[in-house]
Amino acid sequence: MDAALLAALIVFVVVVASCGRKDAIRESGKERASEQAFHADADIAMTVRSLADALKVGEPLDSTDYDYEGILTDGQGRPIYTDVQGNPGEWSVDVLTDSSAVIRNVHLGDLLPDDLEEYVVANLGLGKADIVESTEYDDDDETELDVYDFGGGLIRFEKRKAHAPNGTDAVFVSIVLNRY
């Protein structure tokens, strides 16, 4: 085999291999950027637990400490829902008074309200025995309400059905915490 042909073959193999590596690096970088775009550390169950714990011990709630607007997660860094445009669903945490706060989804999306309630309630160590009220209202919004006693106050899950702009049914969820 001619030395020039061998050298050309080696150069060809190196070029092909490096091109593939650049594509792999680019793809890997895209995956990391995508993961980072959808990763958040604000777990909804921990947010609720923090508010409930403060209410239990009689600590006045302060909007400086608790007010938040952004992505809340499922404890794994994944957003709880995706809005109708495919973005991670946003939440609002508002301190209403020094003894009450509300957490609610800002936009409609693919939120699973019963799974969310189960996740939050389980993380508070509550169960069906802690329900003090469960009601389904026959109104235009088909509202469901579950109220739990967390031993220092009440946590109310209000789920209202709505029609999303894309034609699907979706739900607005409000989680309200009040001291007794």
Accessible surface in RSA format (square Angstrom, percent):
REM  Atomic radii and reference values for relative SASA: ProtOr
REM  Chains: A
REM  Algorithm: Lee & Richards
REM  Probe-radius: 1.40
REM  Slices: 20
REM RES _ NUM      All-atoms   Total-Side   Main-Chain    Non-polar    All polar
REM                ABS   REL    ABS   REL    ABS   REL    ABS   REL    ABS   REL
RES MET A   1   168.49  87.3  80.95  53.6  87.54 208.4  88.45  75.2  80.04 106.0
RES ASP A   2    90.23  63.2  76.00  75.6  14.23  33.7  34.98  82.3  55.25  55.1
RES ALA A   3    81.88  75.3  69.90 107.9  11.98  27.3  73.13 103.0   8.75  23.2
RES ALA A   4    72.12  66.3  57.36  88.5  14.76  33.6  65.54  92.3   6.58  17.4
RES LEU A   5   104.26  58.1 100.20  71.7   4.05  10.2 103.47  72.7   0.78   2.1
RES LEU A   6    82.71  46.1  82.71  59.2   0.00   0.0  82.71  58.1   0.00   0.0
RES ALA A   7    53.47  49.2  48.50  74.8   4.97  11.3  52.98  74.6   0.49   1.3
RES ALA A   8    58.94  54.2  46.74  72.1  12.20  27.8  54.19  76.3   4.76  12.6
RES LEU A   9    86.51  48.2  82.36  58.9   4.15  10.4  85.79  60.3   0.72   1.9
RES ILE A  10    96.53  54.9  94.52  70.4   2.01   4.8  96.51  69.5   0.01   0.0
RES VAL A  11    91.70  60.3  90.03  81.5   1.67   4.0  91.70  79.7   0.00   0.0
RES PHE A  12   128.31  64.2 124.05  76.8   4.26  11.1 128.09  77.7   0.22   0.6
RES VAL A  13    85.67  56.4  83.25  75.4   2.42   5.8  85.03  73.9   0.64   1.7
RES VAL A  14    89.71  59.0  86.97  78.7   2.74   6.6  88.86  77.2   0.85   2.3
RES VAL A  15    76.50  50.3  75.92  68.7   0.58   1.4  76.50  66.5   0.00   0.0
RES VAL A  16    81.57  53.7  75.73  68.6   5.84  14.1  78.10  67.9   3.47   9.4
RES ALA A  17    64.49  59.3  47.03  72.6  17.46  39.7  57.71  81.3   6.77  17.9
RES SER A  18    46.80  39.6  42.45  56.6   4.36  10.0  34.19  72.8  12.62  17.7
RES CYS A  19    67.04  50.7  64.44  71.9   2.61   6.1  25.21  63.9  41.83  45.1
RES GLY A  20    40.31  49.7   0.00   N/A  40.31  49.7  34.39  94.4   5.93  13.3
RES ARG A  21   165.57  69.5 159.01  81.1   6.56  15.6  50.19  68.6 115.38  69.9
RES LYS A  22   123.08  60.0 120.63  74.0   2.45   5.8  67.57  60.8  55.51  59.1
RES ASP A  23    74.16  51.9  73.16  72.8   1.00   2.4  24.43  57.5  49.73  49.6
RES ALA A  24    60.14  55.3  48.60  75.0  11.54  26.3  56.25  79.2   3.89  10.3
RES ILE A  25    94.70  53.9  91.47  68.1   3.23   7.8  93.46  67.3   1.23   3.3
RES ARG A  26   137.79  57.9 131.18  66.9   6.61  15.7  61.47  84.0  76.32  46.3
RES GLU A  27    89.74  51.5  89.74  67.9   0.00   0.0  37.06  71.7  52.69  43.0
RES SER A  28    40.84  34.5  37.12  49.5   3.72   8.6  23.52  50.1  17.32  24.3
RES GLY A  29    28.24  34.8   0.00   N/A  28.24  34.8  23.24  63.8   5.01  11.2
RES LYS A  30   126.75  61.8 118.51  72.7   8.24  19.6  79.15  71.2  47.60  50.7
RES GLU A  31   108.90  62.5 104.90  79.4   4.00   9.5  37.46  72.5  71.44  58.3
RES ARG A  32   138.89  58.3 138.85  70.8   0.04   0.1  55.41  75.7  83.48  50.6
RES ALA A  33    57.81  53.2  50.76  78.3   7.05  16.0  53.43  75.2   4.38  11.6
RES SER A  34    58.02  49.0  50.99  68.1   7.03  16.2  30.07  64.0  27.95  39.2
RES GLU A  35   118.07  67.8 109.67  83.0   8.40  20.0  47.91  92.7  70.16  57.3
RES GLN A  36   133.54  74.7 116.93  85.5  16.61  39.5  43.06  91.7  90.48  68.6
RES ALA A  37    73.73  67.8  39.20  60.5  34.53  78.5  52.05  73.3  21.68  57.4
RES PHE A  38    87.71  43.9  82.50  51.1   5.21  13.6  85.71  52.0   2.00   5.7
RES HIS A  39   104.28  57.0  85.57  59.5  18.71  47.9  62.30  64.2  41.98  48.9
RES ALA A  40    22.73  20.9  15.61  24.1   7.11  16.2  22.10  31.1   0.63   1.7
RES ASP A  41   127.88  89.6  94.96  94.5  32.91  77.8  40.73  95.9  87.14  86.9
RES ALA A  42    30.16  27.7  20.03  30.9  10.13  23.0  28.59  40.3   1.57   4.2
RES ASP A  43    16.51  11.6  14.54  14.5   1.97   4.7  10.29  24.2   6.22   6.2
RES ILE A  44     0.00   0.0   0.00   0.0   0.00   0.0   0.00   0.0   0.00   0.0
RES ALA A  45     0.11   0.1   0.00   0.0   0.11   0.2   0.00   0.0   0.11   0.3
RES MET A  46    87.85  45.5  83.57  55.3   4.28  10.2  54.56  46.4  33.28  44.1
RES THR A  47    29.33  20.9  23.19  23.5   6.14  14.6  18.48  24.8  10.85  16.4
RES VAL A  48     0.00   0.0   0.00   0.0   0.00   0.0   0.00   0.0   0.00   0.0
RES ARG A  49    91.77  38.5  91.77  46.8   0.00   0.0  20.88  28.5  70.89  43.0
RES SER A  50    49.70  42.0  40.91  54.6   8.79  20.3  27.48  58.5  22.22  31.1
RES LEU A  51     0.00   0.0   0.00   0.0   0.00   0.0   0.00   0.0   0.00   0.0
RES ALA A  52     0.75   0.7   0.75   1.2   0.00   0.0   0.75   1.1   0.00   0.0
RES ASP A  53    64.20  45.0  63.14  62.8   1.06   2.5  26.92  63.4  37.28  37.2
RES ALA A  54     5.40   5.0   1.93   3.0   3.47   7.9   4.69   6.6   0.71   1.9
RES LEU A  55     1.73   1.0   0.00   0.0   1.73   4.3   0.00   0.0   1.73   4.6
RES LYS A  56   103.88  50.7  75.18  46.1  28.70  68.3  29.42  26.5  74.46  79.3
RES VAL A  57   118.71  78.1  81.77  74.0  36.94  89.0  90.82  78.9  27.89  75.6
RES GLY A  58    42.31  52.2   0.00   N/A  42.31  52.2  21.76  59.7  20.55  46.0
RES GLU A  59    77.14  44.3  70.94  53.7   6.20  14.8  29.74  57.5  47.40  38.7
RES PRO A  60    83.10  60.6  76.59  69.8   6.51  23.7  76.74  63.4   6.37  39.6
RES LEU A  61     8.43   4.7   0.00   0.0   8.43  21.2   0.00   0.0   8.43  22.7
RES ASP A  62    66.60  46.7  62.59  62.3   4.01   9.5  20.18  47.5  46.42  46.3
RES SER A  63    49.73  42.0  44.29  59.1   5.44  12.5  13.86  29.5  35.87  50.3
RES THR A  64   119.46  85.0  86.66  87.9  32.80  78.2  68.97  92.6  50.49  76.3
RES ASP A  65   102.91  72.1  68.50  68.2  34.40  81.4  19.31  45.4  83.60  83.4
RES TYR A  66    36.40  17.0  28.89  16.4   7.50  19.5  19.68  14.8  16.72  20.6
RES ASP A  67    67.84  47.5  44.09  43.9  23.75  56.2  20.76  48.9  47.08  46.9
RES TYR A  68    87.09  40.7  74.86  42.6  12.23  31.8  70.35  52.9  16.74  20.6
RES GLU A  69   110.28  63.3  80.08  60.6  30.20  71.9  31.88  61.7  78.39  64.0
RES GLY A  70    14.04  17.3   0.00   N/A  14.04  17.3  14.04  38.5   0.00   0.0
RES ILE A  71    40.12  22.8  38.78  28.9   1.34   3.2  38.78  27.9   1.34   3.6
RES LEU A  72     1.07   0.6   1.07   0.8   0.00   0.0   1.07   0.8   0.00   0.0
RES THR A  73     1.60   1.1   1.60   1.6   0.00   0.0   0.00   0.0   1.60   2.4
RES ASP A  74    39.47  27.6  32.56  32.4   6.91  16.3  21.71  51.1  17.77  17.7
RES GLY A  75    43.33  53.4   0.00   N/A  43.33  53.4  13.83  38.0  29.50  66.1
RES GLN A  76   125.53  70.2  98.13  71.7  27.40  65.2  19.82  42.2 105.72  80.2
RES GLY A  77     6.67   8.2   0.00   N/A   6.67   8.2   2.43   6.7   4.24   9.5
RES ARG A  78   141.29  59.3 141.29  72.0   0.00   0.0  62.06  84.8  79.23  48.0
RES PRO A  79    28.16  20.5  13.96  12.7  14.19  51.6  13.96  11.5  14.19  88.2
RES ILE A  80    34.52  19.6  11.23   8.4  23.29  56.1  13.82   9.9  20.71  56.2
RES TYR A  81     5.17   2.4   0.00   0.0   5.17  13.5   5.17   3.9   0.00   0.0
RES THR A  82    47.65  33.9  46.23  46.9   1.42   3.4  19.90  26.7  27.75  41.9
RES ASP A  83    19.08  13.4  13.86  13.8   5.22  12.3   1.80   4.2  17.28  17.2
RES VAL A  84    52.85  34.8  22.92  20.7  29.93  72.1  28.44  24.7  24.41  66.2
RES GLN A  85   148.55  83.1 114.73  83.8  33.82  80.5  35.96  76.6 112.58  85.4
RES GLY A  86    44.24  54.6   0.00   N/A  44.24  54.6  26.70  73.3  17.54  39.3
RES ASN A  87    73.56  50.7  73.29  70.8   0.27   0.6  13.23  31.9  60.33  58.3
RES PRO A  88    24.88  18.1  21.34  19.5   3.54  12.9  21.57  17.8   3.31  20.6
RES GLY A  89     0.00   0.0   0.00   N/A   0.00   0.0   0.00   0.0   0.00   0.0
RES GLU A  90    63.48  36.4  63.15  47.8   0.33   0.8   6.01  11.6  57.48  46.9
RES TRP A  91     0.00   0.0   0.00   0.0   0.00   0.0   0.00   0.0   0.00   0.0
RES SER A  92     3.64   3.1   3.56   4.8   0.08   0.2   0.00   0.0   3.64   5.1
RES VAL A  93     0.76   0.5   0.50   0.5   0.26   0.6   0.50   0.4   0.26   0.7
RES ASP A  94    48.79  34.2  48.79  48.6   0.00   0.0  10.54  24.8  38.25  38.1
RES VAL A  95    24.17  15.9   6.38   5.8  17.78  42.9   6.38   5.5  17.78  48.2
RES LEU A  96   104.55  58.2  73.38  52.5  31.17  78.4  76.84  54.0  27.71  74.6
RES THR A  97    74.16  52.7  63.20  64.1  10.96  26.1  71.70  96.3   2.46   3.7
RES ASP A  98    83.42  58.4  76.55  76.2   6.86  16.2  20.38  48.0  63.04  62.9
RES SER A  99    33.01  27.9  32.50  43.4   0.50   1.2   7.41  15.8  25.60  35.9
RES SER A 100    14.62  12.4  14.62  19.5   0.00   0.0   9.71  20.7   4.91   6.9
RES ALA A 101     0.00   0.0   0.00   0.0   0.00   0.0   0.00   0.0   0.00   0.0
RES VAL A 102    19.26  12.7  19.26  17.4   0.00   0.0  19.26  16.7   0.00   0.0
RES ILE A 103     0.00   0.0   0.00   0.0   0.00   0.0   0.00   0.0   0.00   0.0
RES ARG A 104    94.87  39.8  94.87  48.4   0.00   0.0  26.54  36.3  68.33  41.4
RES ASN A 105     0.73   0.5   0.10   0.1   0.63   1.5   0.00   0.0   0.73   0.7
RES VAL A 106    35.85  23.6  22.18  20.1  13.67  32.9  22.18  19.3  13.67  37.1
RES HIS A 107    82.10  44.9  79.17  55.0   2.92   7.5  48.44  49.9  33.65  39.2
RES LEU A 108    21.36  11.9  17.24  12.3   4.12  10.4  17.24  12.1   4.12  11.1
RES GLY A 109     9.65  11.9   0.00   N/A   9.65  11.9   4.30  11.8   5.36  12.0
RES ASP A 110    91.83  64.3  72.46  72.1  19.37  45.8  48.40 113.9  43.43  43.3
RES LEU A 111     9.14   5.1   0.26   0.2   8.89  22.3   0.27   0.2   8.87  23.9
RES LEU A 112   115.29  64.2 111.60  79.8   3.70   9.3 111.97  78.6   3.32   8.9
RES PRO A 113    24.97  18.2  23.44  21.4   1.52   5.5  23.44  19.4   1.52   9.5
RES ASP A 114    91.51  64.1  85.83  85.4   5.68  13.4  34.22  80.5  57.29  57.1
RES ASP A 115    85.09  59.6  79.31  78.9   5.78  13.7  27.19  64.0  57.90  57.7
RES LEU A 116     8.03   4.5   2.90   2.1   5.13  12.9   7.47   5.2   0.56   1.5
RES GLU A 117    12.04   6.9  11.92   9.0   0.12   0.3   7.31  14.1   4.73   3.9
RES GLU A 118   125.27  71.9 117.61  89.0   7.65  18.2  41.44  80.2  83.83  68.4
RES TYR A 119    63.48  29.6  57.32  32.6   6.16  16.0  57.94  43.5   5.54   6.8
RES VAL A 120     0.11   0.1   0.00   0.0   0.11   0.3   0.00   0.0   0.11   0.3
RES VAL A 121     9.80   6.4   9.80   8.9   0.00   0.0   9.80   8.5   0.00   0.0
RES ALA A 122    67.16  61.8  45.21  69.8  21.95  49.9  50.10  70.6  17.06  45.2
RES ASN A 123    43.59  30.1  34.81  33.6   8.78  21.1   6.52  15.7  37.07  35.8
RES LEU A 124    24.11  13.4   7.56   5.4  16.55  41.6   7.62   5.3  16.50  44.4
RES GLY A 125    66.25  81.7   0.00   N/A  66.25  81.7  35.60  97.7  30.65  68.6
RES LEU A 126    27.54  15.3  14.03  10.0  13.51  34.0  15.45  10.9  12.09  32.5
RES GLY A 127    30.62  37.8   0.00   N/A  30.62  37.8  28.86  79.2   1.76   3.9
RES LYS A 128   177.23  86.5 162.10  99.5  15.13  36.0 112.89 101.6  64.34  68.5
RES ALA A 129   107.25  98.6  64.41  99.4  42.84  97.5  77.33 108.9  29.92  79.3
RES ASP A 130    45.06  31.6  41.24  41.0   3.82   9.0   3.82   9.0  41.24  41.1
RES ILE A 131    49.35  28.1  28.14  21.0  21.21  51.1  28.14  20.3  21.21  57.6
RES VAL A 132    87.39  57.5  50.26  45.5  37.14  89.5  57.80  50.2  29.59  80.3
RES GLU A 133    76.61  44.0  68.75  52.0   7.86  18.7  29.62  57.3  46.99  38.4
RES SER A 134    77.77  65.7  44.94  60.0  32.83  75.6  21.78  46.4  55.99  78.4
RES THR A 135    45.18  32.1  35.87  36.4   9.32  22.2  34.07  45.8  11.12  16.8
RES GLU A 136   130.63  75.0 102.35  77.4  28.28  67.3  28.80  55.7 101.83  83.1
RES TYR A 137    98.38  45.9  93.83  53.4   4.55  11.9  73.16  55.0  25.22  31.1
RES ASP A 138   154.00 107.9 115.80 115.3  38.20  90.3  41.81  98.4 112.19 111.9
RES ASP A 139    65.82  46.1  49.29  49.1  16.53  39.1  40.20  94.6  25.62  25.5
RES ASP A 140   148.39 103.9 114.74 114.2  33.66  79.6  37.68  88.7 110.72 110.4
RES ASP A 141    59.83  41.9  57.72  57.4   2.12   5.0   2.16   5.1  57.68  57.5
RES GLU A 142    87.72  50.4  85.85  64.9   1.87   4.4  22.46  43.4  65.26  53.3
RES THR A 143     9.87   7.0   9.87  10.0   0.00   0.0   8.06  10.8   1.81   2.7
RES GLU A 144    57.85  33.2  57.85  43.8   0.00   0.0   9.17  17.7  48.68  39.7
RES LEU A 145    16.24   9.0  15.70  11.2   0.54   1.4  15.70  11.0   0.54   1.5
RES ASP A 146    21.00  14.7  21.00  20.9   0.00   0.0   0.38   0.9  20.62  20.6
RES VAL A 147    10.78   7.1  10.78   9.8   0.00   0.0  10.78   9.4   0.00   0.0
RES TYR A 148    12.89   6.0  12.89   7.3   0.00   0.0   0.56   0.4  12.33  15.2
RES ASP A 149    44.51  31.2  40.67  40.5   3.84   9.1  11.34  26.7  33.17  33.1
RES PHE A 150     8.72   4.4   2.47   1.5   6.24  16.2   4.16   2.5   4.56  13.0
RES GLY A 151    59.03  72.8   0.00   N/A  59.03  72.8  32.19  88.3  26.84  60.1
RES GLY A 152    10.98  13.5   0.00   N/A  10.98  13.5   9.18  25.2   1.80   4.0
RES GLY A 153     0.00   0.0   0.00   N/A   0.00   0.0   0.00   0.0   0.00   0.0
RES LEU A 154    64.55  35.9  63.72  45.6   0.82   2.1  63.72  44.8   0.82   2.2
RES ILE A 155     0.00   0.0   0.00   0.0   0.00   0.0   0.00   0.0   0.00   0.0
RES ARG A 156    80.02  33.6  80.02  40.8   0.00   0.0  13.90  19.0  66.12  40.1
RES PHE A 157     2.18   1.1   2.18   1.3   0.00   0.0   2.18   1.3   0.00   0.0
RES GLU A 158    44.15  25.4  43.48  32.9   0.67   1.6   2.93   5.7  41.23  33.7
RES LYS A 159    12.23   6.0  11.10   6.8   1.13   2.7   7.83   7.0   4.40   4.7
RES ARG A 160    80.28  33.7  80.28  40.9   0.00   0.0  15.46  21.1  64.82  39.3
RES LYS A 161    92.15  45.0  88.11  54.1   4.04   9.6  43.73  39.4  48.42  51.6
RES ALA A 162    25.35  23.3  17.42  26.9   7.93  18.0  24.96  35.2   0.38   1.0
RES HIS A 163   147.81  80.8 125.59  87.3  22.22  56.9  88.68  91.4  59.13  68.8
RES ALA A 164     5.25   4.8   0.10   0.1   5.15  11.7   0.10   0.1   5.15  13.6
RES PRO A 165   119.34  87.0  75.31  68.6  44.04 160.1  89.55  73.9  29.80 185.2
RES ASN A 166    90.35  62.3  53.20  51.4  37.16  89.5  40.39  97.2  49.96  48.3
RES GLY A 167    65.59  80.9   0.00   N/A  65.59  80.9  35.25  96.7  30.34  67.9
RES THR A 168    73.29  52.1  67.73  68.7   5.56  13.2  65.82  88.4   7.47  11.3
RES ASP A 169    99.32  69.6  72.53  72.2  26.79  63.3  25.43  59.8  73.89  73.7
RES ALA A 170     5.39   5.0   0.75   1.2   4.64  10.6   5.16   7.3   0.23   0.6
RES VAL A 171    17.46  11.5  17.46  15.8   0.00   0.0  17.46  15.2   0.00   0.0
RES PHE A 172    53.67  26.8  52.57  32.6   1.10   2.9  52.75  32.0   0.91   2.6
RES VAL A 173     2.05   1.4   1.67   1.5   0.38   0.9   1.67   1.5   0.38   1.0
RES SER A 174    20.17  17.0  19.84  26.5   0.32   0.7   5.56  11.8  14.61  20.5
RES ILE A 175     0.00   0.0   0.00   0.0   0.00   0.0   0.00   0.0   0.00   0.0
RES VAL A 176    14.42   9.5  13.41  12.1   1.02   2.4  13.41  11.6   1.02   2.8
RES LEU A 177     0.00   0.0   0.00   0.0   0.00   0.0   0.00   0.0   0.00   0.0
RES ASN A 178    56.20  38.8  55.96  54.1   0.24   0.6  11.54  27.8  44.65  43.2
RES ARG A 179    67.57  28.4  52.54  26.8  15.02  35.8  33.97  46.4  33.60  20.4
RES TYR A 180   155.40  72.6  94.32  53.7  61.08 158.9 120.03  90.2  35.37  43.6
END  Absolute sums over single chains surface
CHAIN  1 A    10649.9       8619.1       2030.8       5900.2       4749.7
END  Absolute sums over all chains
TOTAL         10649.9       8619.1       2030.8       5900.2       4749.7
